[in-house]
Amino acid sequence: MTSKPYRKISHHLLATLGGITLAAFALPAQAFSVNIANGAEPGTLDPQKTSGTWETRITRALFEGLVTYAKDGSLVPGLADRWEVGDDGKTYTFHLRDAEWSDGEPITAEDAVFALRRVLDPAIANQNANLYYPIVNARAINAGDKSADALGVEAVDSHTLRIRLIQPTAWFLQALAMTEAAPLPEHAIADAAGWVQPGNTVSSGAFTLSEWQPQSRIVVEKNSHFHAADSVAVDKVTFYPIDDAGSALNRFRTGEMDIAY
């Protein structure tokens, strides 16, 4: 795999597709599709079970965090439109915007609580779970020593989330911007094995999963329920599992791929 992506499309689109996030920016009004040579075949699209960048590039298209990144790398509001940090530096209060899952259901603070409890569940075995150890009781929950409901997260109401930390943590917002911390649709995760398959996936990000042909392609399409859908110029993104750097570069040079990793 190449360490940096080969690119032949606009700078603004690369900030959206090739950079930190697939969230919307101020893009041209004309809609279009993008083909990406993405590396290895994903093992999963469950954002809390991914193990490589070839997977997270796709899950970032599907799920948005409470906070996310702008094209310049700065932290900006995501599903939360604002937040406050207590004077002690240990209490974060997030105010969720009026947003919907791709099935039209409201995104709530309870979905954020569910996701943070789930990412620390030992059965999920999230490789970055330690990033959330600053949350009260997180380490003990991840070790299996306490139940999930002991976690220092609370849905104050449907659009207000409170998180309590054991100590001030300067990088905590960056941890929340990671895809595994994004709110998840508890109402859709009844079948743990199949909820990240086309037809079952309920997403919060700029795109929704429309097709997954193993060893062939994964297709995501614009999510009409995304809170910033009007600024998403890309109609469709197709991710191809091409993990040979030479092959990816050749297909980029012929114009078959718009981005090659």
N, C-alpha and C positions, 0 to 999 in steps of 0.2 A: 504494500500500500504506500502511496505517496504521503509525505509528511505535510504537504500543502496542496490545496486543490488547484487544478488547472481550471481557468475560467475564461469565458468569452462573452459573458453577458454584462449588463450594466452594473456600475458600482452600487447603486441603490438596491438592485435586486440581490446582489451578492451579500449585502448587509443583511438581507432578509433570509436568503436561502443558504448561503455558504458560511455565514458567521455564527453568532451565538444563538440566534433564535429565528424561528419562522413566523414570528408575530408580524403584524402589519406596520408598515411605515408609509410615508407619503410617496406612493409610486404612481406612475402614469396611469391614466384611466383605461388604456387599452388592455384587454385581458389576453393572457397567453399561457402556454404550458412550458414546463421546464423538465428536462431529462438529466438525471444525475447518476453517474457511476459511483456507487456508494460504498464499495468495499465488500465485506463478507455478507453472507446471507444472515439476516437477523435470527436469533434463537427465540426471541419473544419481542412483543411490542408492549408488554406490561411495563410502564415506566419505572416501577419499583424493582424490576427483576432484570433489567438490562445490564450488560457487562462490557459494552464497547461503544465507541463513538459512532460506528455504523448503525447502531440501534438508536442511540439518543438523537441523532440527526433527524430521525423519523418521529420519535416520540415528542420532540420539541414542536413539531408541526401539529401534533394532535392535542397536546395538553399545555395550558398556560398556568404559571405559578401565581401566587399572591403578588409577588414582585417579579419583574423580568428585566431584560437588558435592552437598552437602546442600541442603535447601530454604532454609537461611539464607545460602547462598553459600559456606560453608566447605568446604575440601577434606576428603574422607573416603575410606576404602578403597573400591575398586571390585573389580576382578578380583584385585587384590592385597590381602590382608587386613592386611598390615603391610609396613613398609620401614625401612631404616636408611640414614643418610648418613654416609660416612666422615669422620674427623676433618679431612681436607683439604678437605672440601666438594665433592669431585670424583667420588666413587664412590657410586652409589646401588645398593642391593641390595633387590630386591622379592621377596616371598614370596607366590606365587599361592595362592589358596584352591582347594579341590577344587570345580571348576565344570565345566560341560559346555556345548558348543555345542548349538544347537537340534536337531541330528541325533543327539545323545547321545555324540558323541566328546569326549574330555577336552580342556579348554583348557590349553595348556602354555606354558612359557617360550619354546619354539621358535616358537609363534604370535606372541609379542610381538617376537621377533627378526625374524621375517619381515615384520611390519608396519612396523617402524622402518626396515628396509632398503628396503622398497617405497616408503615415503613420500618417501624421498630419491632414488629412481630418477628420472633426468632424463626418462625416457619417461612417467612418471606426471604430471609437471608440476604437482605440488601447490603451490597458491598460498601456503601457509604453511610450506613446507619450511624456510625460514630460521629458524623457531622451534627447529629441532632441530640447528642448527649448533653449539651448545655441545657436542654429542657428538663424541668423538674421530673425526676424519676425515670428519665429516658434510658439511662444505662442499665438500671435494674430490670426494666421491662424487656430490653433487648437481650438481657442475659437469662430471661425466663424467671426472674425472682419476684416480679410484681405483675399484676394484671394491667392490661392496657388502659383501663379506666382510671388508673392512678397517674397517668401522664398529665403534666402541667399545661394542658390545653383545654379551652372552654369555649363553647358557643354561647355567648352572652345573649344573643338573639339570632335571628336567621341571617343577619348581615354583619354581625360583629363577632370577631374572634379574638380571644385573649390568650396569650402564650406567656408562661412564667418560666424564667431561667434560674439556674442555681447561682449564676454569677454573670456580670456584664460580659458580653461576647461581641467583639467588634465586627466579626465576619458573619454574624448570624443571618443577616439579610441575604448575603451571598448564598448561604446554604439553602435558604428558602427559595431562591431563584432556580435551584437545580430541579430538574424534571421530576425526580422521585418525591419531592415535597409538594408537588402540585396537588390541589384538591382532586379527589376522585369521586366518580358517580356511584355511591354505595348502592343505589337502587338498581344499577345495571350489572353489578358484580355478584350475581347470584351463582353463575357458573364460572368458577375460578379458572378453568382451563380454556374456556371459549369466549370470554368477554372481550378479548382483543382480536377478534376475527371480524372480517367484513360482515356487515349486517347486525353485529352485536355490539361493536365498539361505540361508546358514547363519549364524545370528546368536548373539550372546552376551548381548544386552540383555533388557529386560523383555518385549519383543515380537518377533514374527517376521513377515515379509512374507507376506501371504496373497493379495493381489490388487493388480494395477496396471492400471487402465484409463486409458491416456493421455488427457489433457484431460477426464477424468471424475472419477476418484477413486483413491486409494491406501489400502488397508486393511491394518492391522497387528493381529495378535491376540496374546493373552497367550502368552508362551513358557513352557511347562511345565517346561523344563529350566533356566530362569533360577535362579541360586543363591538369590534372595530371592523366588521366585514366590509364596510363601504370603502375602506382604504386598502383592501387586499386586491391587488391587480392580477395575481396569479390564479388562474382557474384550476389548474391541475399540475401536480408534481409527480413524476414517475421515478422511483428509486430502483436502479438495477444493481443486483449483487455481483459486481465485477471486482474481484479482489486481486487480480493480476494487474500490476501497475502499467506494464507495457500495453496490455489490451485496452485498459481504460484510456491511456494516452492516445492510442491509435483511433479509438472511437470518438474521442474528443476532437482530434485533428480532422476527421472526416465530417464533423458536424453532427454526428449521431448523438453526442452528449454535449450538454451545455456546461456542466460542471463535472470534473473527474477528481476523485480523492485517491 
